[in-house]
Amino acid sequence: MAIKTSVVVVNTNDKKYLGNCLASLVDLQLPDFEIIVVDNGSVDGSVGFITSEFPTVKVVAAGRNLGFSGANNLGVQSASGTYLVFVNPDTVTEKGCIEALVSPLENDSHIGLTTAKILLMATPDLINTCGNDVHFTGFGYLRGWQAPRNSYSHVEEVCSISGAAFAISRTFFNSLGGFDEAFSPIYVEDTDLSWRARIAGYRIVYVPDAVVKHDYKSGFGPDKFFRLERNRHQMLLKTYRWPTLIVLIPALVLSEVVSWGYAILHGNIYISNKLRAYHWIGSHWQKILDQRIKVQKKRTNKDRTLFLMCSYHLAIEQAGDGLVIKTSGVFFNAIFFLMYYFYLILIWW
């Protein structure tokens, strides 16, 4: 029987989650799909657990930790499906989710990716995210964070998928070059994939009938801060045209003020990791430019098309609380609001 959908799950010592995750997928009992788990060199016995408890699941051994991007790319190499659905191991997939994610891809050739309504596992009446919003300077944040489950009830175009649960055709994924493995081990690769799809001429759609529960915990540790900043800069350098980047310099400088303010408020290790992100970009400059050439060759849309899907609003409250953060959020968002609409007048290329 031909495989319509391949579901790819990356496992890195996630045995505690895999039972519920894989059981929810197997219980869907779809006749034309396969489940692939890519194991990133786990040492917690999870591979043995999968082969024992879920014999129909295909296990692909990476042999070492390839990160989120590398492991998913490896999984796709073993996939047979026309469509790919990626879910995190700390998720539980509800009935009808796979079909709901795949259906728009089948019915509209202009849709490149679809993303699910993701609920908080601990409080499933509240939303984790419904696709991701992205600030025009590259900061990504959760769309619908902690809103009631029954909100965000319509199919909508969004700026970015959430990597926790999304779908794409295998042909299109491969044509984009898959996930960029320079973003490993994790963070921003979902936004990067979405932005590349957007400038290649495709839409990204949120599907409310595709529901997944996610064991998500908010927070910005120092390592996460480093990876978010490093990968945000990579994405900006790869995606926007040079004229756009030049025009955006004032806004990009202001985004650095925001980022530096967060680092200073949180201590020396954050400051060190901010500098470390700059150093990484500088030391990998040529590789980023090489990737940029590949991305730009696939471009069919103007930057304005991407820019219109971005937000001027920074959800600073998702990075922490406190009077300083709330006050700075009001101040910076007022400036970004003015900048955004000024840039809309300028950016037509």
PyMOL commands that set and color helices and strands:
alter all, ss='L'
color gray80, all
select helices_A, chain A and resi 15-26+46-53+67-77+97-107+170-175+181-183+189-199+222-239+242-247+249-266+268-283+285-297+303-309+316-319+323-346
alter helices_A, ss='H'
color red, helices_A
select strands_A, chain A and resi 5-11+33-39+58-61+83-87+91-93+111-120+127-130+132-134+140-142+156-157+165-169+203-214
alter strands_A, ss='S'
color yellow, strands_A
deselect
rebuild
show_as cartoon
